Every structure is written in C-alpha cells, then in structure tokens.
Amino acid sequence: MKRLIRNKRTKKFLTSEGTWTTDVSTAQEFATMRAVIKAEQEHDLTGVELFLLMENKPSSYDVVLPLRDAKGFSKTKKHPLSPNEGSV
C-alpha cells in the first residue's frame, strides 16, 4: 500500500518537488500519516485527499479519505497526531 496526496479537483498527485502529476509512479510516497500531514502543512495544501494505492496503478481496491485543509492546523498548537495521542 502506498500513501499519496491527491488534489480533489484535478485528481493529480503531489510529487516530491511540490508539483502535481497524473502519473502515480512519480508521485511522492509517504511512510506514515504523520508524514502526509507534515507535507500538507509544509506545502500549505487545501482541497486534497489521502489516496491509498493498493496496487502499482489505480484500481477499484484503492481507498480515498478526506484530509483537513492545512489551514485547519496551527503550527503552534498541539497537533492531533502528536506522539501522546496514540500511534499512527
């Protein structure tokens, strides 16, 4: 399973360079949910979703989950996925 960030409107995937692509093989993969949220904050992303790719290419087995817009998280407040809030 691969964790990817996908733009809800364009259906393109985030790359490690901070650009967007339709090619899942060039999309940035995230090891943890914490890494997904960190990237979302660093790139100040809005209108994106978590795309769980189950195979090497999109299929009917993939799972799409909404992500809260990066603006919804404060960098000074305790993050909801902080280590004391349970495992990710």
PyMOL Python script that loads the backbone (N, CA, C, O; Angstrom):
from pymol import cmd

cmd.read_pdbstr("""\
ATOM      1  N   MET A   1       0.836  -1.179   0.000  1.00  0.00           N
ATOM      2  CA  MET A   1       0.000   0.000   0.000  1.00  0.00           C
ATOM      3  C   MET A   1       0.882   1.244   0.000  1.00  0.00           C
ATOM      4  O   MET A   1       1.876   1.315   0.723  1.00  0.00           O
ATOM      5  N   LYS A   2       0.506   2.219  -0.818  1.00  0.00           N
ATOM      6  CA  LYS A   2       1.234   3.482  -0.888  1.00  0.00           C
ATOM      7  C   LYS A   2       0.309   4.615  -0.465  1.00  0.00           C
ATOM      8  O   LYS A   2      -0.852   4.668  -0.872  1.00  0.00           O
ATOM      9  N   ARG A   3       0.835   5.521   0.356  1.00  0.00           N
ATOM     10  CA  ARG A   3       0.086   6.716   0.761  1.00  0.00           C
ATOM     11  C   ARG A   3       0.489   7.867  -0.152  1.00  0.00           C
ATOM     12  O   ARG A   3       1.668   8.205  -0.250  1.00  0.00           O
ATOM     13  N   LEU A   4      -0.495   8.467  -0.822  1.00  0.00           N
ATOM     14  CA  LEU A   4      -0.258   9.576  -1.725  1.00  0.00           C
ATOM     15  C   LEU A   4      -1.212  10.714  -1.376  1.00  0.00           C
ATOM     16  O   LEU A   4      -2.266  10.492  -0.779  1.00  0.00           O
ATOM     17  N   ILE A   5      -0.835  11.930  -1.752  1.00  0.00           N
ATOM     18  CA  ILE A   5      -1.733  13.073  -1.612  1.00  0.00           C
ATOM     19  C   ILE A   5      -2.253  13.402  -2.999  1.00  0.00           C
ATOM     20  O   ILE A   5      -1.483  13.554  -3.948  1.00  0.00           O
ATOM     21  N   ARG A   6      -3.596  13.512  -3.106  1.00  0.00           N
ATOM     22  CA  ARG A   6      -4.208  13.796  -4.401  1.00  0.00           C
ATOM     23  C   ARG A   6      -5.074  15.054  -4.316  1.00  0.00           C
ATOM     24  O   ARG A   6      -5.792  15.264  -3.340  1.00  0.00           O
ATOM     25  N   ASN A   7      -4.993  15.869  -5.339  1.00  0.00           N
ATOM     26  CA  ASN A   7      -5.833  17.059  -5.439  1.00  0.00           C
ATOM     27  C   ASN A   7      -7.257  16.613  -5.744  1.00  0.00           C
ATOM     28  O   ASN A   7      -7.477  15.870  -6.700  1.00  0.00           O
ATOM     29  N   LYS A   8      -8.230  17.054  -4.944  1.00  0.00           N
ATOM     30  CA  LYS A   8      -9.612  16.615  -5.127  1.00  0.00           C
ATOM     31  C   LYS A   8     -10.182  17.034  -6.475  1.00  0.00           C
ATOM     32  O   LYS A   8     -10.905  16.262  -7.106  1.00  0.00           O
ATOM     33  N   ARG A   9      -9.870  18.234  -6.921  1.00  0.00           N
ATOM     34  CA  ARG A   9     -10.449  18.772  -8.154  1.00  0.00           C
ATOM     35  C   ARG A   9      -9.782  18.201  -9.400  1.00  0.00           C
ATOM     36  O   ARG A   9     -10.468  17.747 -10.316  1.00  0.00           O
ATOM     37  N   THR A  10      -8.454  18.218  -9.442  1.00  0.00           N
ATOM     38  CA  THR A  10      -7.736  17.807 -10.660  1.00  0.00           C
ATOM     39  C   THR A  10      -7.432  16.319 -10.704  1.00  0.00           C
ATOM     40  O   THR A  10      -7.144  15.768 -11.766  1.00  0.00           O
ATOM     41  N   LYS A  11      -7.496  15.662  -9.531  1.00  0.00           N
ATOM     42  CA  LYS A  11      -7.158  14.234  -9.401  1.00  0.00           C
ATOM     43  C   LYS A  11      -5.677  13.966  -9.673  1.00  0.00           C
ATOM     44  O   LYS A  11      -5.298  12.831  -9.962  1.00  0.00           O
ATOM     45  N   LYS A  12      -4.836  15.001  -9.584  1.00  0.00           N
ATOM     46  CA  LYS A  12      -3.391  14.828  -9.751  1.00  0.00           C
ATOM     47  C   LYS A  12      -2.740  14.572  -8.400  1.00  0.00           C
ATOM     48  O   LYS A  12      -3.280  14.945  -7.359  1.00  0.00           O
ATOM     49  N   PHE A  13      -1.574  13.934  -8.426  1.00  0.00           N
ATOM     50  CA  PHE A  13      -0.859  13.538  -7.219  1.00  0.00           C
ATOM     51  C   PHE A  13       0.323  14.467  -6.956  1.00  0.00           C
ATOM     52  O   PHE A  13       0.960  14.959  -7.887  1.00  0.00           O
ATOM     53  N   LEU A  14       0.606  14.699  -5.677  1.00  0.00           N
ATOM     54  CA  LEU A  14       1.731  15.531  -5.269  1.00  0.00           C
ATOM     55  C   LEU A  14       3.040  14.797  -5.521  1.00  0.00           C
ATOM     56  O   LEU A  14       3.155  13.604  -5.242  1.00  0.00           O
ATOM     57  N   THR A  15       4.031  15.522  -6.055  1.00  0.00           N
ATOM     58  CA  THR A  15       5.367  14.951  -6.248  1.00  0.00           C
ATOM     59  C   THR A  15       6.292  15.460  -5.149  1.00  0.00           C
ATOM     60  O   THR A  15       5.931  16.378  -4.412  1.00  0.00           O
ATOM     61  N   SER A  16       7.473  14.879  -5.032  1.00  0.00           N
ATOM     62  CA  SER A  16       8.435  15.306  -4.015  1.00  0.00           C
ATOM     63  C   SER A  16       8.950  16.717  -4.282  1.00  0.00           C
ATOM     64  O   SER A  16       9.489  17.355  -3.379  1.00  0.00           O
ATOM     65  N   GLU A  17       8.792  17.213  -5.512  1.00  0.00           N
ATOM     66  CA  GLU A  17       9.209  18.580  -5.848  1.00  0.00           C
ATOM     67  C   GLU A  17       8.130  19.605  -5.517  1.00  0.00           C
ATOM     68  O   GLU A  17       8.354  20.807  -5.652  1.00  0.00           O
ATOM     69  N   GLY A  18       6.952  19.134  -5.083  1.00  0.00           N
ATOM     70  CA  GLY A  18       5.848  20.040  -4.766  1.00  0.00           C
ATOM     71  C   GLY A  18       5.000  20.398  -5.968  1.00  0.00           C
ATOM     72  O   GLY A  18       4.210  21.341  -5.911  1.00  0.00           O
ATOM     73  N   THR A  19       5.151  19.655  -7.064  1.00  0.00           N
ATOM     74  CA  THR A  19       4.330  19.856  -8.252  1.00  0.00           C
ATOM     75  C   THR A  19       3.282  18.743  -8.312  1.00  0.00           C
ATOM     76  O   THR A  19       3.225  17.890  -7.426  1.00  0.00           O
ATOM     77  N   TRP A  20       2.465  18.753  -9.346  1.00  0.00           N
ATOM     78  CA  TRP A  20       1.384  17.775  -9.466  1.00  0.00           C
ATOM     79  C   TRP A  20       1.574  16.925 -10.714  1.00  0.00           C
ATOM     80  O   TRP A  20       2.078  17.409 -11.728  1.00  0.00           O
ATOM     81  N   THR A  21       1.173  15.659 -10.643  1.00  0.00           N
ATOM     82  CA  THR A  21       1.317  14.726 -11.751  1.00  0.00           C
ATOM     83  C   THR A  21       0.115  13.787 -11.810  1.00  0.00           C
ATOM     84  O   THR A  21      -0.537  13.530 -10.798  1.00  0.00           O
ATOM     85  N   THR A  22      -0.167  13.284 -12.996  1.00  0.00           N
ATOM     86  CA  THR A  22      -1.190  12.254 -13.153  1.00  0.00           C
ATOM     87  C   THR A  22      -0.590  10.858 -13.059  1.00  0.00           C
ATOM     88  O   THR A  22      -1.319   9.869 -12.979  1.00  0.00           O
ATOM     89  N   ASP A  23       0.730  10.778 -13.068  1.00  0.00           N
ATOM     90  CA  ASP A  23       1.458   9.503 -13.070  1.00  0.00           C
ATOM     91  C   ASP A  23       1.765   9.075 -11.629  1.00  0.00           C
ATOM     92  O   ASP A  23       2.602   9.687 -10.966  1.00  0.00           O
ATOM     93  N   VAL A  24       1.095   8.034 -11.148  1.00  0.00           N
ATOM     94  CA  VAL A  24       1.309   7.598  -9.763  1.00  0.00           C
ATOM     95  C   VAL A  24       2.734   7.125  -9.514  1.00  0.00           C
ATOM     96  O   VAL A  24       3.195   7.137  -8.372  1.00  0.00           O
ATOM     97  N   SER A  25       3.436   6.710 -10.556  1.00  0.00           N
ATOM     98  CA  SER A  25       4.812   6.235 -10.352  1.00  0.00           C
ATOM     99  C   SER A  25       5.771   7.379 -10.021  1.00  0.00           C
ATOM    100  O   SER A  25       6.854   7.134  -9.490  1.00  0.00           O
ATOM    101  N   THR A  26       5.394   8.612 -10.323  1.00  0.00           N
ATOM    102  CA  THR A  26       6.242   9.768  -9.989  1.00  0.00           C
ATOM    103  C   THR A  26       5.705  10.551  -8.791  1.00  0.00           C
ATOM    104  O   THR A  26       6.297  11.552  -8.388  1.00  0.00           O
ATOM    105  N   ALA A  27       4.601  10.105  -8.231  1.00  0.00           N
ATOM    106  CA  ALA A  27       4.025  10.764  -7.056  1.00  0.00           C
ATOM    107  C   ALA A  27       4.872  10.459  -5.816  1.00  0.00           C
ATOM    108  O   ALA A  27       5.498   9.404  -5.712  1.00  0.00           O
ATOM    109  N   GLN A  28       4.872  11.403  -4.890  1.00  0.00           N
ATOM    110  CA  GLN A  28       5.609  11.192  -3.643  1.00  0.00           C
ATOM    111  C   GLN A  28       4.852  10.202  -2.766  1.00  0.00           C
ATOM    112  O   GLN A  28       3.643  10.328  -2.571  1.00  0.00           O
ATOM    113  N   GLU A  29       5.574   9.221  -2.241  1.00  0.00           N
ATOM    114  CA  GLU A  29       5.001   8.244  -1.321  1.00  0.00           C
ATOM    115  C   GLU A  29       5.337   8.664   0.105  1.00  0.00           C
ATOM    116  O   GLU A  29       6.431   9.166   0.362  1.00  0.00           O
ATOM    117  N   PHE A  30       4.414   8.464   1.024  1.00  0.00           N
ATOM    118  CA  PHE A  30       4.598   8.844   2.417  1.00  0.00           C
ATOM    119  C   PHE A  30       4.578   7.599   3.301  1.00  0.00           C
ATOM    120  O   PHE A  30       3.677   6.767   3.195  1.00  0.00           O
ATOM    121  N   ALA A  31       5.565   7.482   4.160  1.00  0.00           N
ATOM    122  CA  ALA A  31       5.706   6.294   5.005  1.00  0.00           C
ATOM    123  C   ALA A  31       4.652   6.235   6.113  1.00  0.00           C
ATOM    124  O   ALA A  31       4.231   5.150   6.515  1.00  0.00           O
ATOM    125  N   THR A  32       4.227   7.399   6.604  1.00  0.00           N
ATOM    126  CA  THR A  32       3.280   7.452   7.723  1.00  0.00           C
ATOM    127  C   THR A  32       2.236   8.537   7.488  1.00  0.00           C
ATOM    128  O   THR A  32       2.405   9.399   6.626  1.00  0.00           O
ATOM    129  N   MET A  33       1.168   8.487   8.254  1.00  0.00           N
ATOM    130  CA  MET A  33       0.169   9.561   8.210  1.00  0.00           C
ATOM    131  C   MET A  33       0.782  10.861   8.711  1.00  0.00           C
ATOM    132  O   MET A  33       0.445  11.938   8.219  1.00  0.00           O
ATOM    133  N   ARG A  34       1.658  10.767   9.663  1.00  0.00           N
ATOM    134  CA  ARG A  34       2.322  11.972  10.176  1.00  0.00           C
ATOM    135  C   ARG A  34       3.075  12.680   9.042  1.00  0.00           C
ATOM    136  O   ARG A  34       3.061  13.908   8.964  1.00  0.00           O
ATOM    137  N   ALA A  35       3.729  11.915   8.169  1.00  0.00           N
ATOM    138  CA  ALA A  35       4.452  12.487   7.027  1.00  0.00           C
ATOM    139  C   ALA A  35       3.485  13.125   6.027  1.00  0.00           C
ATOM    140  O   ALA A  35       3.810  14.152   5.430  1.00  0.00           O
ATOM    141  N   VAL A  36       2.315  12.539   5.839  1.00  0.00           N
ATOM    142  CA  VAL A  36       1.292  13.117   4.962  1.00  0.00           C
ATOM    143  C   VAL A  36       0.881  14.485   5.486  1.00  0.00           C
ATOM    144  O   VAL A  36       0.842  15.458   4.734  1.00  0.00           O
ATOM    145  N   ILE A  37       0.579  14.555   6.764  1.00  0.00           N
ATOM    146  CA  ILE A  37       0.117  15.812   7.358  1.00  0.00           C
ATOM    147  C   ILE A  37       1.229  16.852   7.364  1.00  0.00           C
ATOM    148  O   ILE A  37       0.970  18.037   7.150  1.00  0.00           O
ATOM    149  N   LYS A  38       2.453  16.425   7.605  1.00  0.00           N
ATOM    150  CA  LYS A  38       3.585  17.357   7.575  1.00  0.00           C
ATOM    151  C   LYS A  38       3.747  17.964   6.177  1.00  0.00           C
ATOM    152  O   LYS A  38       3.953  19.170   6.047  1.00  0.00           O
ATOM    153  N   ALA A  39       3.657  17.142   5.141  1.00  0.00           N
ATOM    154  CA  ALA A  39       3.768  17.641   3.766  1.00  0.00           C
ATOM    155  C   ALA A  39       2.613  18.586   3.442  1.00  0.00           C
ATOM    156  O   ALA A  39       2.800  19.608   2.782  1.00  0.00           O
ATOM    157  N   GLU A  40       1.439  18.237   3.906  1.00  0.00           N
ATOM    158  CA  GLU A  40       0.271  19.089   3.681  1.00  0.00           C
ATOM    159  C   GLU A  40       0.489  20.473   4.304  1.00  0.00           C
ATOM    160  O   GLU A  40       0.144  21.492   3.705  1.00  0.00           O
ATOM    161  N   GLN A  41       1.057  20.496   5.495  1.00  0.00           N
ATOM    162  CA  GLN A  41       1.344  21.766   6.167  1.00  0.00           C
ATOM    163  C   GLN A  41       2.481  22.521   5.479  1.00  0.00           C
ATOM    164  O   GLN A  41       2.369  23.726   5.255  1.00  0.00           O
ATOM    165  N   GLU A  42       3.561  21.837   5.145  1.00  0.00           N
ATOM    166  CA  GLU A  42       4.724  22.487   4.536  1.00  0.00           C
ATOM    167  C   GLU A  42       4.387  23.122   3.188  1.00  0.00           C
ATOM    168  O   GLU A  42       4.912  24.182   2.848  1.00  0.00           O
ATOM    169  N   HIS A  43       3.505  22.469   2.420  1.00  0.00           N
ATOM    170  CA  HIS A  43       3.129  22.993   1.108  1.00  0.00           C
ATOM    171  C   HIS A  43       1.869  23.855   1.190  1.00  0.00           C
ATOM    172  O   HIS A  43       1.408  24.377   0.176  1.00  0.00           O
ATOM    173  N   ASP A  44       1.304  24.008   2.413  1.00  0.00           N
ATOM    174  CA  ASP A  44       0.099  24.810   2.649  1.00  0.00           C
ATOM    175  C   ASP A  44      -1.030  24.371   1.706  1.00  0.00           C
ATOM    176  O   ASP A  44      -1.642  25.190   1.021  1.00  0.00           O
ATOM    177  N   LEU A  45      -1.286  23.066   1.690  1.00  0.00           N
ATOM    178  CA  LEU A  45      -2.241  22.490   0.749  1.00  0.00           C
ATOM    179  C   LEU A  45      -3.675  22.612   1.231  1.00  0.00           C
ATOM    180  O   LEU A  45      -3.954  22.501   2.425  1.00  0.00           O
ATOM    181  N   THR A  46      -4.566  22.838   0.304  1.00  0.00           N
ATOM    182  CA  THR A  46      -6.006  22.808   0.555  1.00  0.00           C
ATOM    183  C   THR A  46      -6.644  22.009  -0.575  1.00  0.00           C
ATOM    184  O   THR A  46      -6.072  21.899  -1.659  1.00  0.00           O
ATOM    185  N   GLY A  47      -7.814  21.456  -0.327  1.00  0.00           N
ATOM    186  CA  GLY A  47      -8.516  20.708  -1.360  1.00  0.00           C
ATOM    187  C   GLY A  47      -7.823  19.431  -1.769  1.00  0.00           C
ATOM    188  O   GLY A  47      -7.831  19.063  -2.944  1.00  0.00           O
ATOM    189  N   VAL A  48      -7.214  18.741  -0.794  1.00  0.00           N
ATOM    190  CA  VAL A  48      -6.517  17.493  -1.101  1.00  0.00           C
ATOM    191  C   VAL A  48      -7.104  16.337  -0.301  1.00  0.00           C
ATOM    192  O   VAL A  48      -7.843  16.538   0.663  1.00  0.00           O
ATOM    193  N   GLU A  49      -6.763  15.138  -0.716  1.00  0.00           N
ATOM    194  CA  GLU A  49      -7.242  13.934  -0.044  1.00  0.00           C
ATOM    195  C   GLU A  49      -6.115  12.908   0.032  1.00  0.00           C
ATOM    196  O   GLU A  49      -5.148  12.962  -0.727  1.00  0.00           O
ATOM    197  N   LEU A  50      -6.265  11.981   0.958  1.00  0.00           N
ATOM    198  CA  LEU A  50      -5.317  10.879   1.085  1.00  0.00           C
ATOM    199  C   LEU A  50      -5.758   9.787   0.120  1.00  0.00           C
ATOM    200  O   LEU A  50      -6.912   9.359   0.136  1.00  0.00           O
ATOM    201  N   PHE A  51      -4.839   9.349  -0.709  1.00  0.00           N
ATOM    202  CA  PHE A  51      -5.123   8.302  -1.685  1.00  0.00           C
ATOM    203  C   PHE A  51      -4.278   7.093  -1.315  1.00  0.00           C
ATOM    204  O   PHE A  51      -3.050   7.145  -1.381  1.00  0.00           O
ATOM    205  N   LEU A  52      -4.930   6.010  -0.926  1.00  0.00           N
ATOM    206  CA  LEU A  52      -4.228   4.775  -0.567  1.00  0.00           C
ATOM    207  C   LEU A  52      -4.231   3.854  -1.783  1.00  0.00           C
ATOM    208  O   LEU A  52      -5.244   3.242  -2.120  1.00  0.00           O
ATOM    209  N   LEU A  53      -3.085   3.773  -2.424  1.00  0.00           N
ATOM    210  CA  LEU A  53      -2.916   2.983  -3.645  1.00  0.00           C
ATOM    211  C   LEU A  53      -2.588   1.548  -3.234  1.00  0.00           C
ATOM    212  O   LEU A  53      -1.563   1.299  -2.599  1.00  0.00           O
ATOM    213  N   MET A  54      -3.449   0.620  -3.592  1.00  0.00           N
ATOM    214  CA  MET A  54      -3.278  -0.768  -3.160  1.00  0.00           C
ATOM    215  C   MET A  54      -2.409  -1.589  -4.114  1.00  0.00           C
ATOM    216  O   MET A  54      -1.809  -2.583  -3.706  1.00  0.00           O
ATOM    217  N   GLU A  55      -2.341  -1.180  -5.371  1.00  0.00           N
ATOM    218  CA  GLU A  55      -1.535  -1.883  -6.359  1.00  0.00           C
ATOM    219  C   GLU A  55      -0.582  -0.873  -6.996  1.00  0.00           C
ATOM    220  O   GLU A  55      -0.494   0.259  -6.522  1.00  0.00           O
ATOM    221  N   ASN A  56       0.119  -1.245  -8.035  1.00  0.00           N
ATOM    222  CA  ASN A  56       1.071  -0.336  -8.682  1.00  0.00           C
ATOM    223  C   ASN A  56       0.413   0.733  -9.538  1.00  0.00           C
ATOM    224  O   ASN A  56       1.061   1.702  -9.933  1.00  0.00           O
ATOM    225  N   LYS A  57      -0.860   0.563  -9.823  1.00  0.00           N
ATOM    226  CA  LYS A  57      -1.610   1.559 -10.583  1.00  0.00           C
ATOM    227  C   LYS A  57      -3.008   1.660  -9.974  1.00  0.00           C
ATOM    228  O   LYS A  57      -3.463   0.726  -9.313  1.00  0.00           O
ATOM    229  N   PRO A  58      -3.694   2.787 -10.192  1.00  0.00           N
ATOM    230  CA  PRO A  58      -5.038   2.923  -9.614  1.00  0.00           C
ATOM    231  C   PRO A  58      -5.950   1.767  -9.994  1.00  0.00           C
ATOM    232  O   PRO A  58      -5.942   1.288 -11.128  1.00  0.00           O
ATOM    233  N   SER A  59      -6.735   1.333  -9.017  1.00  0.00           N
ATOM    234  CA  SER A  59      -7.658   0.217  -9.238  1.00  0.00           C
ATOM    235  C   SER A  59      -8.896   0.415  -8.366  1.00  0.00           C
ATOM    236  O   SER A  59      -8.981   1.378  -7.603  1.00  0.00           O
ATOM    237  N   SER A  60      -9.829  -0.482  -8.484  1.00  0.00           N
ATOM    238  CA  SER A  60     -11.062  -0.405  -7.692  1.00  0.00           C
ATOM    239  C   SER A  60     -10.814  -0.739  -6.222  1.00  0.00           C
ATOM    240  O   SER A  60     -11.712  -0.574  -5.397  1.00  0.00           O
ATOM    241  N   TYR A  61      -9.615  -1.203  -5.882  1.00  0.00           N
ATOM    242  CA  TYR A  61      -9.290  -1.529  -4.497  1.00  0.00           C
ATOM    243  C   TYR A  61      -8.739  -0.335  -3.708  1.00  0.00           C
ATOM    244  O   TYR A  61      -8.595  -0.412  -2.488  1.00  0.00           O
ATOM    245  N   ASP A  62      -8.436   0.756  -4.393  1.00  0.00           N
ATOM    246  CA  ASP A  62      -7.863   1.926  -3.734  1.00  0.00           C
ATOM    247  C   ASP A  62      -8.866   2.560  -2.779  1.00  0.00           C
ATOM    248  O   ASP A  62     -10.076   2.393  -2.929  1.00  0.00           O
ATOM    249  N   VAL A  63      -8.347   3.288  -1.799  1.00  0.00           N
ATOM    250  CA  VAL A  63      -9.181   3.957  -0.802  1.00  0.00           C
ATOM    251  C   VAL A  63      -8.834   5.440  -0.815  1.00  0.00           C
ATOM    252  O   VAL A  63      -7.661   5.812  -0.844  1.00  0.00           O
ATOM    253  N   VAL A  64      -9.859   6.278  -0.791  1.00  0.00           N
ATOM    254  CA  VAL A  64      -9.671   7.724  -0.764  1.00  0.00           C
ATOM    255  C   VAL A  64     -10.307   8.263   0.509  1.00  0.00           C
ATOM    256  O   VAL A  64     -11.472   7.990   0.798  1.00  0.00           O
ATOM    257  N   LEU A  65      -9.524   9.036   1.271  1.00  0.00           N
ATOM    258  CA  LEU A  65     -10.004   9.612   2.534  1.00  0.00           C
ATOM    259  C   LEU A  65      -9.796  11.121   2.524  1.00  0.00           C
ATOM    260  O   LEU A  65      -8.783  11.603   2.017  1.00  0.00           O
ATOM    261  N   PRO A  66     -10.745  11.868   3.079  1.00  0.00           N
ATOM    262  CA  PRO A  66     -10.572  13.322   3.113  1.00  0.00           C
ATOM    263  C   PRO A  66      -9.472  13.725   4.085  1.00  0.00           C
ATOM    264  O   PRO A  66      -9.229  13.053   5.087  1.00  0.00           O
ATOM    265  N   LEU A  67      -8.814  14.833   3.772  1.00  0.00           N
ATOM    266  CA  LEU A  67      -7.824  15.429   4.667  1.00  0.00           C
ATOM    267  C   LEU A  67      -8.306  16.828   5.035  1.00  0.00           C
ATOM    268  O   LEU A  67      -8.871  17.540   4.204  1.00  0.00           O
ATOM    269  N   ARG A  68      -8.079  17.208   6.275  1.00  0.00           N
ATOM    270  CA  ARG A  68      -8.395  18.566   6.694  1.00  0.00           C
ATOM    271  C   ARG A  68      -7.405  19.503   6.015  1.00  0.00           C
ATOM    272  O   ARG A  68      -6.214  19.203   5.927  1.00  0.00           O
ATOM    273  N   ASP A  69      -7.906  20.644   5.534  1.00  0.00           N
ATOM    274  CA  ASP A  69      -7.017  21.618   4.899  1.00  0.00           C
ATOM    275  C   ASP A  69      -5.912  22.025   5.849  1.00  0.00           C
ATOM    276  O   ASP A  69      -6.132  22.136   7.055  1.00  0.00           O
ATOM    277  N   ALA A  70      -4.727  22.247   5.313  1.00  0.00           N
ATOM    278  CA  ALA A  70      -3.559  22.623   6.120  1.00  0.00           C
ATOM    279  C   ALA A  70      -3.841  23.856   6.959  1.00  0.00           C
ATOM    280  O   ALA A  70      -3.290  23.994   8.051  1.00  0.00           O
ATOM    281  N   LYS A  71      -4.677  24.743   6.478  1.00  0.00           N
ATOM    282  CA  LYS A  71      -5.011  25.953   7.229  1.00  0.00           C
ATOM    283  C   LYS A  71      -5.769  25.619   8.514  1.00  0.00           C
ATOM    284  O   LYS A  71      -5.866  26.455   9.412  1.00  0.00           O
ATOM    285  N   GLY A  72      -6.308  24.396   8.604  1.00  0.00           N
ATOM    286  CA  GLY A  72      -7.034  23.974   9.788  1.00  0.00           C
ATOM    287  C   GLY A  72      -6.130  23.595  10.948  1.00  0.00           C
ATOM    288  O   GLY A  72      -6.611  23.400  12.064  1.00  0.00           O
ATOM    289  N   PHE A  73      -4.824  23.486  10.707  1.00  0.00           N
ATOM    290  CA  PHE A  73      -3.868  23.132  11.746  1.00  0.00           C
ATOM    291  C   PHE A  73      -3.025  24.342  12.091  1.00  0.00           C
ATOM    292  O   PHE A  73      -2.547  25.051  11.205  1.00  0.00           O
ATOM    293  N   SER A  74      -2.849  24.571  13.359  1.00  0.00           N
ATOM    294  CA  SER A  74      -1.968  25.652  13.794  1.00  0.00           C
ATOM    295  C   SER A  74      -0.603  25.062  14.073  1.00  0.00           C
ATOM    296  O   SER A  74      -0.504  24.007  14.701  1.00  0.00           O
ATOM    297  N   LYS A  75       0.450  25.717  13.619  1.00  0.00           N
ATOM    298  CA  LYS A  75       1.804  25.211  13.849  1.00  0.00           C
ATOM    299  C   LYS A  75       2.252  25.422  15.285  1.00  0.00           C
ATOM    300  O   LYS A  75       3.254  24.847  15.711  1.00  0.00           O
ATOM    301  N   THR A  76       1.520  26.244  16.041  1.00  0.00           N
ATOM    302  CA  THR A  76       1.898  26.495  17.429  1.00  0.00           C
ATOM    303  C   THR A  76       1.094  25.640  18.399  1.00  0.00           C
ATOM    304  O   THR A  76       1.518  25.431  19.536  1.00  0.00           O
ATOM    305  N   LYS A  77      -0.057  25.146  17.967  1.00  0.00           N
ATOM    306  CA  LYS A  77      -0.882  24.313  18.837  1.00  0.00           C
ATOM    307  C   LYS A  77      -0.453  22.857  18.727  1.00  0.00           C
ATOM    308  O   LYS A  77       0.212  22.453  17.773  1.00  0.00           O
ATOM    309  N   LYS A  78      -0.850  22.083  19.727  1.00  0.00           N
ATOM    310  CA  LYS A  78      -0.536  20.658  19.713  1.00  0.00           C
ATOM    311  C   LYS A  78      -1.269  19.991  18.561  1.00  0.00           C
ATOM    312  O   LYS A  78      -2.478  20.164  18.400  1.00  0.00           O
ATOM    313  N   HIS A  79      -0.547  19.244  17.777  1.00  0.00           N
ATOM    314  CA  HIS A  79      -1.101  18.571  16.614  1.00  0.00           C
ATOM    315  C   HIS A  79      -1.931  17.372  17.059  1.00  0.00           C
ATOM    316  O   HIS A  79      -1.547  16.683  18.004  1.00  0.00           O
ATOM    317  N   PRO A  80      -3.069  17.103  16.395  1.00  0.00           N
ATOM    318  CA  PRO A  80      -3.905  15.974  16.819  1.00  0.00           C
ATOM    319  C   PRO A  80      -3.234  14.614  16.702  1.00  0.00           C
ATOM    320  O   PRO A  80      -3.709  13.649  17.300  1.00  0.00           O
ATOM    321  N   LEU A  81      -2.140  14.511  15.946  1.00  0.00           N
ATOM    322  CA  LEU A  81      -1.432  13.227  15.841  1.00  0.00           C
ATOM    323  C   LEU A  81      -0.118  13.265  16.570  1.00  0.00           C
ATOM    324  O   LEU A  81       0.831  12.581  16.186  1.00  0.00           O
ATOM    325  N   SER A  82      -0.048  14.060  17.621  1.00  0.00           N
ATOM    326  CA  SER A  82       1.191  14.118  18.393  1.00  0.00           C
ATOM    327  C   SER A  82       1.426  12.763  19.063  1.00  0.00           C
ATOM    328  O   SER A  82       0.481  11.998  19.255  1.00  0.00           O
ATOM    329  N   PRO A  83       2.687  12.458  19.423  1.00  0.00           N
ATOM    330  CA  PRO A  83       3.007  11.127  19.960  1.00  0.00           C
ATOM    331  C   PRO A  83       2.168  10.714  21.157  1.00  0.00           C
ATOM    332  O   PRO A  83       1.945   9.519  21.353  1.00  0.00           O
ATOM    333  N   ASN A  84       1.697  11.653  21.961  1.00  0.00           N
ATOM    334  CA  ASN A  84       0.919  11.311  23.137  1.00  0.00           C
ATOM    335  C   ASN A  84      -0.541  11.018  22.822  1.00  0.00           C
ATOM    336  O   ASN A  84      -1.303  10.637  23.711  1.00  0.00           O
ATOM    337  N   GLU A  85      -0.931  11.192  21.578  1.00  0.00           N
ATOM    338  CA  GLU A  85      -2.323  10.984  21.174  1.00  0.00           C
ATOM    339  C   GLU A  85      -2.560   9.587  20.616  1.00  0.00           C
ATOM    340  O   GLU A  85      -3.651   9.318  20.112  1.00  0.00           O
ATOM    341  N   GLY A  86      -1.604   8.710  20.685  1.00  0.00           N
ATOM    342  CA  GLY A  86      -1.759   7.360  20.165  1.00  0.00           C
ATOM    343  C   GLY A  86      -0.911   7.161  18.923  1.00  0.00           C
ATOM    344  O   GLY A  86      -0.345   8.113  18.386  1.00  0.00           O
ATOM    345  N   SER A  87      -0.829   5.940  18.481  1.00  0.00           N
ATOM    346  CA  SER A  87       0.016   5.648  17.319  1.00  0.00           C
ATOM    347  C   SER A  87      -0.712   5.934  16.034  1.00  0.00           C
ATOM    348  O   SER A  87      -1.941   5.991  15.986  1.00  0.00           O
ATOM    349  N   VAL A  88       0.076   6.113  14.986  1.00  0.00           N
ATOM    350  CA  VAL A  88      -0.484   6.398  13.660  1.00  0.00           C
ATOM    351  C   VAL A  88      -0.370   5.156  12.818  1.00  0.00           C
ATOM    352  O   VAL A  88      -0.779   5.158  11.657  1.00  0.00           O
TER     353      VAL A  88
END
""", "prot")
cmd.dss("prot")
cmd.show_as("cartoon", "prot")
cmd.util.cbc("prot")
cmd.orient("prot")
